[in-house]
Amino acid sequence: MELKLSKEDAAFRDEVRAFIAENYPAEMRVPNPETDLTKEQSLLWHRILYRKGWIAPLWPKEYGGPGWSITQRFIFEQETSRAGTLPPLAFSVTMVGPVIYTFGNAAQKARFLPRILSGEDWWCQGYSEPGAGSDLAAVRTRAVRDGDHYVVNGHKTWTTLAQHADWIFCLVRTDPAAKPQAGISFLLIDMKTPGVTVRPIITIDGSHEVNDVFLEDVRVPVENLIGEENKGWTYAKFLLGNERTSMAGIGRSTRYLQRLKQIVKSEIAEDDPTYRDFIREIARVELDLLALEATELRIVAQMARGIDPGPAASLFKIRGTEIFQRITELTHQAIGNDGLALREQPSSANRFMPGPDYGHTATEKYLNARKLSIYGGSNEIQHNIIAKAVLGL
Amino acid sequence: MDIQFTEEQELLRASIQRLLHDQYAFDARRKIVASDEGFSRRHWTALADLGLCAAPFDESVGGLGGGALATMIVMQEFGRHLVVEPYFETVVLAGGLIAAVGSAAQRAAYLPKIMDGSTIWTLGWAERPSRYDFDKVETTARRDGEHYVLSGKKVAVTAAPWADKLIVSARTVGDSGDGTGLSLFVVDRHAANLHLQSFRTIDGRRAAELVLMDVRVPADDRLGAEGEGTAALEACRDRAIAAQCAEAVGAMTELNAATLAYSKTRKQFGVTLGTFQVLQHRMVDMFIALEESISLTQHLNLSLASNEPHLSRLASGAKSKVGTAARFVADQSVQLHGGMGMSDELNVGHYFKRISAINIQFGDPAFHLMRYAQQS
């Protein structure tokens, strides 16, 4: 499905397409880019986009954004994800960047934004804690003012790629007496500060994507506070809206669906008793995807006319993750007996894996995709948001 | 239809529970899985010493005569503890085949060493094109005097890297897909011209692909009549499914208990998770899924114990229904545990992975649903 594009937008799309084809690093085309790339490899595309001026589509021009229209931004997102490029680190460009240019002071903007754009600083997100998952406002990490520093103590968890991070943006409690949402502040912490410890969490697919981050008497200069003290919840919600919008994942699901079709074609003979079952299930998920894509296009068109999409992000999150999970399940099912194998981590091309290449990451993807309905606000929470904000229940 | 277990059966269950409780806690299992070999010979021996390997076999061959219900009890407890040792492959698959179609000499030669735990066996039937169809086999067995010469490739042979002996299917006549012409052979794991390519499985076990390049097998090691392999494998699959369903029930029991306990202690928004109605209903559905699975598993095992006709159809039905139920319970257990459900440190994700493996071995729920439909 395509947006009806003006001549200018169509030319833009062709330009983006050609740029990707000519510039996306071959080195990044590995079996599973999300787990198989080193930090340096995963930054290659980031740096190419930075040099082109395309690294931060969302950002206003004055901070280094390309000055694109909503339609152009959508086209860029669509083209890059359809081409299977690894998106630049979301925690830097999509999440903390907009918080800094929206709520930060001039010094913070000058200090942090250029390094986010260039990829010099790698950011991670210090939101979740062992006692604060879906209920994010329950964060207990304490920041106590001591002269011109905050002294931070706490335990952040599920911190994605903290092992690579230079900085972490944290929700910390600065007023324990206030209502949960009212006593939270938004603090930027240098990962090299004494007292910051990162411990890997291995997930069920065997990969090391997330971490525990322990903060013990970490001294953070007060100049690293974003906006006002105790107003952090406002900034956090602003950021989460950005996080969920990108969760429809149409491009990724479209690619994985195409691959699923190819796998079924070569794995399932037409006289196999489950052949028709696969055809039907693939059609079903394809229609789900089509409906989500049409919804996304409808909302993009509305946004282009200046209409606030409201909690559409929650709808995208729910359906986008359900669809991708279903595709990974069907792919794992399609490879049959080969689905028993799971690549060892860290992966190595020297280790034997049974079956054709296209199945080698199917098991780990199927396992890893279980997280999608949990993170970024569980799908149950997204249902609550729509029930409250849209239906008024 | 509820099974009233005998005192003997309850004793068997209690003895397994005691052993696994003492020696097979989740941390102990983690060490076993991470070891070089990937399973524990010491634990295997302990299980055999308890009489578990002899439990299902007839007294006429030196077994304890427990039959399908003994297997069910064992596998259910193994499911609860995620036991990786190759009981299913050695006792249920290979031992079952030898007892069912082996000659008197083969039974006498092989079963005692299975029952005392001194040999480990597995079964290799699947090939790349076979998916879940026993007949789609290209491996050939050519008669050469007093030997057969086996050539071909087998895939997804679980526990093969641990095994001393393998049973493999091969064609003496016909082409891939033919319903006749398949025979079974006992092959020594260290036979000349047999090569293994090992890999790790989703559930933390080991498996291998077998490459047979003119492997010579004495004619006496053909298991069952020539050309009768498919029928033997079909009956073997019925027994396998009954055992897998029991194992899945064990895993689901633990998942439901863990999820329920978590929902009663984990607090978000100032209340326990269990106070949210949407999660209450989810857990009720998980409870129902388990109850139905227990019922079908008992029904299948009772039918197996009394040699009911048309067992194969019931087996496929149970494999589909219990597999789907187990997958639902596993999915929701991970979901309700939130991030913890994704963590390798918690047992929940490991039950999820074991259930995923059960749903592949001997055919997935979709395959067995269609098989059930077609046999009506």
Interface residues (C-beta under 8 A of the other chain):
Chain A: S128 G131 A132 G133 S134 D135 A138 T157 W158 I201 I202 T203 I204 G206 V210 E267 I268 A269 D272 P273 T274 D277 H332 Q333 G336 N337 D338 G339 L340 A341 L342 E344 R351 F352 M353 P354 G355 T363 Y366 L367 R370 K371 S373 I374 Y375 S378 E380 H383
Chain B: A126 R128 P129 R131 Y132 D133 V155 A156 T158 Q197 S198 F199 R200 T201 I202 A207 E209 K267 Q268 F269 F276 V278 L279 D331 V334 Q335 G338 G339 G341 M342 S343 D344 E345 G349 H350 F352 K353 S356 A357 I360 Q361 D364 A366 F367 M370 R371 Q374
